[in-house]
Amino acid sequence: MPEHSIGIRELKQNASAAVSRAAAGEALVVTDHGRPVARLVPLGASRTSDLVAAGLARSPRAHLADLPRPDGAPSTALSEALAHDREDQRY
């Protein structure tokens, strides 16, 4: 996905055009005094798809819902341990 920069002033003056560019698939880096501060990306894009495209992650081989259910009885031990730990950390 190509990435172009747009100054915050230009974004304010041409917000509709910038949103249209993003909706068309263009990623815009918003800059403030030349310093990148935000990204305007198409809604369909996600950080995960960016990582996959960059070769830093891979797509799932199966859906999470297709995994088998774990064996054994459900337990609340982890939830209880977390609740106890959080109580100790409050001040």
C-alpha positions in Angstrom: 0.0 0.0 0.0 1.6 3.3 -1.1 2.1 5.9 1.7 2.2 9.6 1.1 2.4 12.4 3.7 0.0 15.3 4.2 0.5 18.3 6.5 -2.0 18.9 9.2 -2.9 22.2 7.7 -3.6 20.7 4.3 -5.6 17.9 6.0 -7.8 20.5 7.8 -8.4 22.4 4.5 -9.0 19.3 2.4 -10.4 16.7 4.8 -12.9 15.3 2.3 -10.3 14.8 -0.4 -7.9 13.2 2.1 -10.6 10.8 3.3 -11.5 10.0 -0.3 -7.8 9.2 -1.0 -7.7 6.9 2.0 -11.0 5.2 1.0 -9.4 4.6 -2.5 -6.6 2.6 -0.8 -4.0 5.2 -0.2 -2.3 5.5 3.2 -1.6 9.0 4.3 0.9 10.0 7.0 -0.2 13.1 8.8 2.6 15.5 9.7 2.8 18.4 12.1 5.7 20.7 11.3 7.3 17.9 9.2 7.1 15.4 12.1 4.8 12.3 11.5 2.1 12.2 14.0 -0.7 9.9 12.6 -1.7 7.6 9.8 -4.9 7.8 7.8 -5.5 4.4 6.3 -8.4 2.6 4.5 -10.8 1.1 7.0 -10.3 -2.4 5.5 -6.6 -2.2 6.3 -5.3 -3.5 9.7 -2.0 -3.7 11.5 -2.1 -7.4 11.1 -2.5 -7.2 7.3 0.4 -4.7 7.3 2.6 -7.2 9.2 1.6 -10.0 6.8 2.4 -7.8 3.8 5.8 -6.9 5.3 6.6 -10.5 5.8 6.7 -10.1 9.6 3.7 -12.3 10.3 1.7 -15.0 8.4 -2.0 -15.4 7.8 -3.8 -17.9 10.0 -4.1 -21.4 8.7 -7.5 -22.0 10.2 -10.3 -20.1 11.9 -10.1 -19.9 15.7 -13.7 -21.3 15.9 -12.5 -24.4 14.1 -10.0 -25.3 17.0 -11.1 -28.2 19.2 -12.4 -27.3 22.7 -9.9 -28.0 25.5 -10.3 -31.2 27.6 -11.1 -31.1 31.2 -13.4 -29.1 33.4 -13.3 -25.3 33.2 -11.4 -23.6 36.0 -11.5 -20.1 37.5 -8.0 -20.4 39.1 -6.4 -18.0 36.7 -9.2 -15.4 37.1 -8.9 -15.7 40.9 -5.1 -15.3 40.8 -5.4 -12.2 38.6 -8.1 -10.6 40.9 -5.9 -11.3 43.9 -2.8 -9.8 42.2 -4.8 -6.7 41.2 -6.0 -6.2 44.8 -2.4 -6.3 46.0 -1.4 -3.7 43.5 -4.0 -1.1 44.3 -3.0 1.8 46.5 
